[in-house]
């Protein structure tokens, strides 16, 4: 194999790669070299770049803000030789990072809440150094809230809010080049009643169900208040079934002594909403009708295409009405269903969403290779194509 290549940034998105000839030519003169590259970050397979007769190559027009490593093999009359050790990784010129993901509410009160997030998939080729939180009141414009945050601060206590009001939050990540675009917005309602902050659960431990809640229906907002003046009441207007067993003017949540809460408040027909994002799929849903205060979370199950084999792949707390699904097979159509979870167990799953296709990604692994000797110095290696190409040939 040739010597380990040396790679260095030439300018912008160009990297200069050079290497030395192999110590042995295999008994036939070296006639050229084959250069390969791999995007270490954000990730990718080895790709053949070019064949050349020289022991150097200027790689032009590479993607910006990408970390590349290179390898090289020598060529003689008998074919391509062994692959060299890969070079040290080199970044092309940086760009802005991708937006943060997985926004969630950790605690919530009347006039304050704590919000957290995770870094985006891609830092733009240089470290993320800051974050910026933007807040929207009701249906107004998003504006920066507070000062910029350091890179290691990925949660924030937001204060000075109004009880029982709707707010929207989104976050931008910044590096030495610029800020990213905004994350997907998280819409919340503050608590309408004075009490201690409510800690939002992000997981649950299902036990045998005694009172199963109804599945949620279409999404509109993350609700964090159980007050009778909350937007939950909008879902009861015009639905006579929610008032059965109640006295005139009574709270429909109280009901009669017969039947479980799930029986008293069955949800309207609807589907969760499933949409494609930059890194996967986002599924969102609406509130179940019933005793909202007892809900401890939601369970999300997905199936590929028209399969009826739904598998649970996500769990979220009661104040999140969406889940970001990452690590899916690339360019594959999915459907999702959502179930509501009480402390006493999980309710039934609701209707399946419409199909949505995940973004292209890496292919699945090829089949296990099989090797056999052809003669004393040649070996044949065979393998099967991967089951999924990641959405790209």
QUIWO-V461624 format. One record per helix or strand. SS is the DSSP state (alpha for helix, beta for strand). FROM is the first residue (numbers start at 1). LEN is the number of residues. If there is no record, write none. Layout:
# QUIWO-V461624
SS_FROM_LEN, SS_FROM_LEN
This chain:
# QUIWO-V461624
beta_6_6, beta_14_5, beta_32_10, beta_46_7, beta_56_4, beta_67_10, beta_79_5, beta_90_2, beta_101_8, beta_113_6, beta_130_8, beta_143_2, beta_149_2, beta_155_4, beta_166_9, beta_179_1, beta_186_4, beta_198_2, alpha_231_6, alpha_240_4, alpha_261_4, beta_271_1, beta_273_4, beta_280_5, alpha_292_3, beta_295_10, beta_311_6, beta_322_5, beta_333_10, beta_345_5, beta_351_1, beta_356_2, beta_370_6, beta_378_5
